[in-house]
Amino acid sequence: MSDLLERLRGRGWRVTSQRRVVAEVLDGDHVHLTADEVHARAAQRLPEISRQTVYNALGELVSLGEVTEVAANGRAKRYDPNVHRPHQHLVCAGCGTIRDVYPTGSPLDDLPAEERFGFTVSEVKVTYRGLCPSCAPGPSSV
């Protein structure tokens, strides 16, 4: 059973066959699928699942705090089930691939007290951007 599915059952989420398939599709490391990708993968396992059912399930998962929405430079929102381990994202500016990264230290430590303007900071989101190995230009042959 997937970690996400196990967490949802523990919370008393009614697990229908459609919801189960959506949770299973989202399970794994570095999962950042769009709603259309979730639907396509879910339909391979359960052909009768509708796009609306997938959107509804994703909305419920976000509302429950079991999945977060990740936006990447004007591309379609992606859904990240890795909500229980603090992390940042590494995003390819070429193809949009997203990887979870776990930098050492706290980004909050990088914000001096005088730059907080009296705010009590509750969350920091850092996104690293660059090119993945597939999109990066290779060494030029001279």
C-alpha positions as CSV (number, residue, x, y, z in Angstrom):
1,M,0.0,0.0,0.0
2,S,1.3,3.5,-0.9
3,D,2.4,5.9,1.8
4,L,-0.1,8.5,0.7
5,L,-2.9,5.9,0.6
6,E,-1.9,4.7,4.1
7,R,-2.0,8.3,5.4
8,L,-5.4,8.9,3.9
9,R,-6.9,5.7,5.3
10,G,-5.5,6.8,8.7
11,R,-7.4,10.0,8.4
12,G,-10.7,8.2,7.6
13,W,-10.8,9.3,3.9
14,R,-13.3,7.2,2.1
15,V,-11.2,5.2,-0.4
16,T,-13.2,4.5,-3.5
17,S,-11.5,2.7,-6.4
18,Q,-11.1,6.1,-8.2
19,R,-9.5,7.8,-5.2
20,R,-7.3,4.8,-4.6
21,V,-6.0,4.9,-8.1
22,V,-5.3,8.7,-7.9
23,A,-3.4,8.2,-4.6
24,E,-1.4,5.3,-6.1
25,V,-0.4,7.4,-9.1
26,L,0.9,10.1,-6.9
27,D,2.9,7.8,-4.8
28,G,6.7,7.8,-5.0
29,D,9.8,10.0,-4.8
30,H,10.0,13.2,-6.9
31,V,6.4,12.9,-8.1
32,H,5.2,16.2,-9.5
33,L,2.5,15.4,-12.0
34,T,0.0,17.7,-13.7
35,A,-3.7,16.8,-13.4
36,D,-3.7,15.6,-17.0
37,E,-0.7,13.3,-16.2
38,V,-2.5,12.0,-13.1
39,H,-5.6,11.3,-15.2
40,A,-3.7,9.6,-18.0
41,R,-1.8,7.3,-15.6
42,A,-5.0,6.6,-13.6
43,A,-6.9,5.8,-16.8
44,Q,-4.3,3.1,-17.6
45,R,-5.2,1.4,-14.3
46,L,-8.9,2.2,-14.2
47,P,-10.1,3.1,-17.8
48,E,-13.5,4.5,-16.7
49,I,-12.1,7.2,-14.4
50,S,-13.1,10.6,-15.6
51,R,-11.0,13.7,-15.7
52,Q,-13.5,15.5,-13.4
53,T,-13.1,12.7,-10.8
54,V,-9.3,13.2,-10.9
55,Y,-9.7,16.9,-10.5
56,N,-12.1,16.4,-7.6
57,A,-9.7,14.0,-5.8
58,L,-6.7,16.3,-6.3
59,G,-8.7,19.2,-4.9
60,E,-9.6,17.1,-1.8
61,L,-6.0,16.0,-1.3
62,V,-4.9,19.6,-1.4
63,S,-7.6,20.6,1.0
64,L,-6.6,17.8,3.4
65,G,-2.9,19.0,3.2
66,E,-1.8,15.6,1.9
67,V,-0.7,17.0,-1.5
68,T,0.6,20.5,-2.4
69,E,0.2,22.4,-5.7
70,V,3.5,23.4,-7.2
71,A,3.6,26.2,-9.9
72,A,6.5,26.3,-12.2
73,N,6.9,29.4,-14.4
74,G,3.5,29.6,-16.1
75,R,3.3,25.9,-16.7
76,A,0.4,23.7,-15.5
77,K,0.2,23.2,-11.8
78,R,1.8,20.0,-10.5
79,Y,0.9,18.0,-7.5
80,D,3.5,17.0,-4.9
81,P,2.6,14.3,-2.3
82,N,5.8,14.9,-0.4
83,V,4.2,17.1,2.3
84,H,5.6,15.6,5.5
85,R,9.3,16.1,4.8
86,P,10.4,19.8,4.4
87,H,12.0,20.3,1.1
88,Q,12.5,22.8,-1.7
89,H,12.2,22.3,-5.5
90,L,14.8,22.3,-8.3
91,V,13.0,23.2,-11.6
92,C,14.3,22.9,-15.1
93,A,13.7,26.1,-17.1
94,G,13.8,24.0,-20.3
95,C,11.4,21.0,-19.9
96,G,9.8,21.8,-16.5
97,T,11.1,18.8,-14.7
98,I,10.8,19.2,-10.9
99,R,13.0,17.4,-8.3
100,D,12.7,17.6,-4.5
101,V,15.9,18.8,-2.9
102,Y,16.9,18.9,0.8
103,P,19.5,21.7,1.3
104,T,21.2,21.9,4.7
105,G,20.5,24.8,6.9
106,S,17.4,27.0,7.1
107,P,16.6,29.6,4.4
108,L,15.0,31.6,7.3
109,D,18.4,32.0,8.7
110,D,19.4,33.9,5.6
111,L,16.8,36.6,6.2
112,P,18.3,39.1,8.7
113,A,15.9,40.3,11.5
114,E,16.0,43.9,10.1
115,E,14.7,42.6,6.8
116,R,11.7,40.9,8.3
117,F,10.0,44.2,9.0
118,G,8.4,42.9,12.2
119,F,6.8,39.9,10.4
120,T,6.6,36.6,12.2
121,V,7.7,34.3,9.4
122,S,5.8,31.0,9.3
123,E,6.9,29.6,5.9
124,V,9.8,30.0,3.4
125,K,9.6,28.7,-0.1
126,V,12.7,28.6,-2.2
127,T,12.8,27.4,-5.8
128,Y,16.1,26.6,-7.5
129,R,16.0,27.0,-11.3
130,G,18.4,25.9,-13.9
131,L,18.7,23.3,-16.7
132,C,18.5,19.6,-16.2
133,P,21.2,17.4,-17.9
134,S,18.8,16.7,-20.9
135,C,18.2,20.4,-21.5
136,A,21.7,21.8,-20.7
137,P,23.9,22.5,-23.7
138,G,26.6,19.9,-24.1
139,P,30.3,20.7,-24.3
140,S,31.0,22.4,-27.6
141,S,33.3,20.6,-30.0
142,V,36.0,23.0,-31.1
